[in-house]
Amino acid sequence: MTSHTVLNGVDAYREELIASGLLIPTGVPGVYGRSGLFEGVIEHFEALVTRAGRAEHPERVCFPPIIPRRDFETSEYLKSFPQLAGSVHSFNGTERDHIRLLNQLEKGEDWTRGLPSTEVTLTPAACYPIYPQLRGTLPPDGKLIDMQSYVFRHEPSPDPCRMQMFRQREYVRIGTPDAVRRHRDLWLERGLDILKRLELPAQAVIANDPFFGRAGQMLANNQREQSLKFELVIPIGSADAPTACISCNYHQDHFGHLFGIRTVDGADAHTACIGFGLERIALALFRHHGLDPDRWSSGVRDTLDL
């Protein structure tokens, strides 16, 4: 192992990233600009992910980092994760309202109360824009979607791996339970293989989502007991608390039922997704191989086609 694999804590790594110019602080925890070098590593990693999934001929789609509020409400996200949600608000008042807003701003008061909610919310998970588009009956083989999206989670943190706005590259499978489980298991293996080729010390662990409240603890326990969620974790800021960089999720028929997506036999469709946390994987590469990609091993550089 190289000296770069010695973990010296979240704060020290964040300061190292900032001093090198890889991350650009904005003054808000979890909100960073990123250098061209940082983005270049992500671009090469995404190309690697594209090659890994090309044989299945997925349908590639792109959405903005906002979704219609009605779809957000239908998803039931607020039932489980109200602490992470983000709503978009905007001014639509009169000239008098505008003057009142400016007076509040000048006095240092809370001017945001003059901005009512709009018809959109911030995207809480990369796959969420897909399901409303698939209402009705699926083709006989179901659907396989390749997508990338910014995701918002309101969890400000000093940990550079826990950004409030980040990108997920996902392969989403919609279809029968057997097809969906095979997809999840296939990409669990592929994800591990990709990280192994990148010489990153990853392992697969059973995980759960951060459900809210006491009722959420029961949901989290059920999720773990049924092995519905796996994470591929890598030590980045801490060896004792490795960071989830890839997530493999089997949603059963949750989204199929909510959005009226059916298989050809009329049953609620099942869904699963594999999500690559792009910023986190870049941070793992810089942590374990150093801040200069020109000095990474030939195996890692060849895998990324650097």
Secondary structure, DSSP 8 states (H G I E B T S, - for coil): --GGG----HHHHHHHHHHHTSEEE-SSTT-EEE-HHHHHHHHHHHHHHHHHHGGG--EEEE--SEEEHHHHHHTTHHHH-GGG--EEE-----HHHHHHHHHHHHHT--GGGG--EEEEEE-SSTTTTTGGGG-EE--TT-EEEEEEEEEE-----S-TTS-SEEEEEEEEEEE-HHHHHHHHHHHHHHHHHHHHHTT---EEEE------HHHHHHHHHHHHHTT-EEEEEE-SS-SSS-EEEEEEEEEETHHHHHHTEE-TTS-B-EEEEEEEEHHHHHHHHHHHH-S-GGGS-HHHHHHHT-
